[in-house]
Every structure is written in structure tokens, then in C-alpha cells.
Amino acid sequence: MKSRFGFAILIAVALIAQGVFAANYDVVVVRGDYPVDLVLGQTYARQAEIPLVSVSRFGITQEIEFELYGYRAQGYKNALIIGGEDSVPPNVEQDLNKLNFTVTRLWDWNRYGTAARVAVSLWEKADTVVVTLGDQPGT
């Protein structure tokens, strides 16, 4: 389990690439208690110099809603959700739409797929590429 988590984190770290992005967003939304999605979100948000918003399995709290209102008042328009509906609930996307954000969700069937989709979708180029066969740790 630790090696799998470490592999997903390695993918996220390998993504840090001189800030050359294939897409631009104003805010990143992740589930705070899903470490892989959180690290992916932090990596992109830090490089893009945009806010990272952490939600729970229940959705957006009133405090987070006020934070998002503030971002929207500053002209932020595009929100990126990292993770599927099991990670970030559908009501989060609905709440963001109600706040007039244009929402994009990046996910795949597992955390490895999500990490790969984030890499392909968000970074135009990278200095490092990690290739693996299955989910077994390398020797």
C-alpha cells in the first residue's frame, strides 16, 4: 500500500515542470482527505499560483462557500476539480455552477489513472517522465 501511494506521489512530483501548462484554471478543488488527489492539486496550484480549496466527503461547507464567493468576486471563473464523484461529490460541482464557475473535472477509474490524466491534461511538457508496468514497485 505504501509503495502504491509513493508511486502516485512520485508521478505528481515528476509533473513539476517549469510552469508550462496545457490548461489554465483559477482555482483547484480537491477532497482534503484523499492524499493523492490533494498532492496533485497542490502541485498544480503551487506552480500555477492559484488557490487550492479542500472539500470533505459531504461537500462544500459554509466557510468554503464564502471563500469561493470571494474568489468569484475577484474575477475567478474557472474551477478545476481533481478526482471522480467518489472523491469530490457531485453536489460540489453543482454548488460551483451555482456560483457561476465554469467547472472541469479531471479523473479516471483509480488514483493512478487520475494522476496520469492530470499530467496529460495540465502540463504541456515535463522534464521527467515515470513509466511503470502495472502497480508493482520497481526493483
PyMOL commands that set and color helices and strands:
alter all, ss='L'
color gray80, all
select helices_A, chain A and resi 2-14+35-48+62-73+90-98+111-122
alter helices_A, ss='H'
color red, helices_A
select strands_A, chain A and resi 27-31+52-55+78-82+102-106
alter strands_A, ss='S'
color yellow, strands_A
deselect
rebuild
show_as cartoon
